[in-house]
């Protein structure tokens, strides 16, 4: 099992989403945020079916792995048939694969988590803003990470939905001890609120890549709790 997604108690991880990077300079953009203190890179994979957009495939992951041998590559599969993508992304160097509950039932999700781990990577389960958290609670421990979407997936730059914070709180209240990730509209203005709900992996897209490169280190550190 690749161990780049490591548990460090009390530390908030920040994963810039390269969906908002300049794709013409993706290598330089990625290098810049990693050098600025990011804990890894978040790859938003969209198939044009589960969400009305089409983004990147395993070759992008492969090229990033070739350039950044030690970086954690966190792949978010916003796709209708995630199991078709497990092996291609694992072989391309992904460290973690998250797929959506909306395209399957809880039993299948738990079974697919085992399939992901057999490929040597960690498994995550994502839920959209309108999806209840209750089906996740019974299987959460089968996953190293639960991703609570704070916008409807598909496009970068949407406004944060604060009502989803209750899902993260419920997970922690139920005793979930894995990573809780939040993605969508996360930035300096709401980061403290997000962390306070029990979220310890923050994905930020335009809040980082929408700034000039010189301002990105401050944005990344500002997403973390003070003193880290």
ABEGO torsion letter per residue (X at the ends): XBAABBBBBGBBBBBBBAAABBAAAAAAAAAAAAAAGBAEBBBBBBAGAABBBBBBBAAAAAAAAAABAABBBBBBBBBABAAAAAAAAAAAGBABBBBBAAABBAAAAAAAAAAAAAAGBBBBBBBBAABBAAAAAAAAAABABBBBBABBBGBBGBBBBAAAAAAAAAAAAAGBABBBBBBEGBBAAAAAAAAAAGBABBBBBAAAAABBAAAAAAAAAAABBBGX
